[in-house]
Amino acid sequence: MLRAYKSAIAEHQQLRSKSKSCLTVAMARFTPYNLQLQITRMFNEGQSLFATTKVQDWLQQRQENPQDYEVIFHRQPAAPGSGLVYQVQIELKRKDGQPVDPWLLEALNSQT
């Protein structure tokens, strides 16, 4: 009886660890905290007025001065199968004419 109980507990722990790893994979594919997705939803919901502020807050979280950047939004057709009609691409331009750091642009428009 004790052996069956231990076996049942071990099986339960294995199933639990598998379900956690599946959940982690699924969460990595769809991140509701993706800035580009948030901005696209804001445009869809008629809240585009607040999109610039959202990007400025995002810049501040990355220790960048938002006053150094001009934020430009571009509507583009969404990728097939994404469930969206269009997506909003975010462009940053430095006001002093210097190029924007590539890592910053990559993080800004990342799909995950």
Sequence and secondary structure as in RCSB ss.txt:
>XXXX:A:sequence
MLRAYKSAIAEHQQLRSKSKSCLTVAMARFTPYNLQLQITRMFNEGQSLFATTKVQDWLQQRQENPQDYEVIFHR
QPAAPGSGLVYQVQIELKRKDGQPVDPWLLEALNSQT
>XXXX:A:secstr
 HHHHHHHHHHHHHHHHHHHHHHHHHHHH  TT HHHHHHHHHHTT GGGHHHHHHHHHHHTT  GGGEEEEEEE
EE  TTSS SEEEEEEEEETTS    HHHHHHHT   
